[in-house]
């Protein structure tokens, strides 16, 4: 009985290892990847814009036009809040009223 239990445990360990290897290599049933890449968040898109033009100060409308975002007031107010958060976190500075720039 002890021998059969040891063989079964060894087989389970082999199966668990095989499952991990297959999960890394094989696509899922729906044809997608197991771990799809994460979509770019709005914060990442904003920081990418500032990183690409680190010497430039943006107004919210200019940033929206650059990123292809809507330029209606509610959408821009949300972005103002996001820029304020990034400023408080130390990623951006405000060189003037309504202008935001990457901290150097």
C-alpha positions in Angstrom: 0.0 0.0 0.0 2.8 2.4 0.8 4.5 1.7 -2.5 1.3 2.4 -4.4 0.9 5.7 -2.5 4.4 6.8 -3.3 4.0 6.0 -7.0 0.7 7.9 -7.1 2.3 11.0 -5.4 5.2 10.9 -7.9 2.8 10.7 -10.8 0.8 13.6 -9.5 4.0 15.7 -9.2 4.8 14.8 -12.8 1.3 15.8 -14.0 1.5 19.1 -12.1 4.8 19.9 -13.8 3.4 18.9 -17.2 0.4 21.1 -16.6 2.5 24.1 -15.8 4.6 23.6 -19.0 1.5 23.2 -21.2 -0.2 26.2 -19.6 2.9 28.3 -20.6 3.1 27.1 -24.1 -0.5 26.4 -25.3 -3.2 29.0 -26.0 -6.5 28.9 -24.2 -9.6 27.3 -25.7 -10.8 30.7 -27.0 -7.6 31.1 -29.0 -6.2 33.9 -26.8 -3.1 33.9 -24.7 -3.1 32.7 -21.2 -1.9 36.0 -19.8 -3.0 38.7 -22.2 -0.9 41.9 -22.0 -2.4 44.5 -19.8 -4.1 47.4 -21.7 -2.4 50.8 -21.4 -4.1 52.8 -18.7 -5.0 56.4 -19.1 -2.3 57.2 -16.5 0.3 55.3 -18.6 -0.8 57.1 -21.8 -0.5 60.5 -20.0 3.0 59.7 -18.7 4.1 58.4 -22.1 3.1 61.7 -23.6 5.1 63.6 -21.0 8.0 61.2 -21.4 8.1 61.7 -25.1 8.1 65.5 -24.8 9.7 66.0 -21.4 10.7 69.6 -22.0 7.1 70.7 -23.0 4.4 72.0 -20.6 0.9 70.8 -21.6 -2.6 72.3 -21.1 -5.3 69.7 -20.6 -6.9 70.4 -24.0 -3.5 70.0 -25.8 -2.9 66.7 -24.0 -6.4 65.5 -25.0 -5.8 66.4 -28.6 -2.4 64.7 -28.6 -3.8 61.5 -27.1 -7.0 61.5 -29.3 -9.2 61.8 -26.2 -12.5 63.7 -26.3 -12.3 67.4 -25.6 -15.6 67.9 -23.8 -15.6 69.5 -20.4 -16.5 66.5 -18.3 -13.7 64.4 -19.9 -11.1 67.2 -19.4 -12.2 67.7 -15.8 -11.4 64.0 -15.2 -8.0 64.5 -16.7 -7.4 67.6 -14.6 -8.0 65.4 -11.6 -5.6 62.8 -12.9 -2.9 65.4 -13.6 -3.4 66.8 -10.1 -2.8 63.3 -8.6 0.3 62.9 -10.7 1.5 66.3 -9.5 0.9 65.4 -5.8 2.7 62.1 -6.4 5.7 64.0 -7.7 5.7 62.8 -11.3 4.6 66.2 -12.7 5.1 69.9 -11.9 2.9 72.9 -12.6 5.1 75.6 -14.1 2.0 77.8 -14.5 -1.7 77.8 -13.9 -3.3 75.1 -15.9 0.0 73.9 -17.3 1.6 70.6 -16.4 5.2 69.4 -17.1 7.3 66.3 -16.3 9.4 66.8 -13.2 13.0 66.8 -14.1 
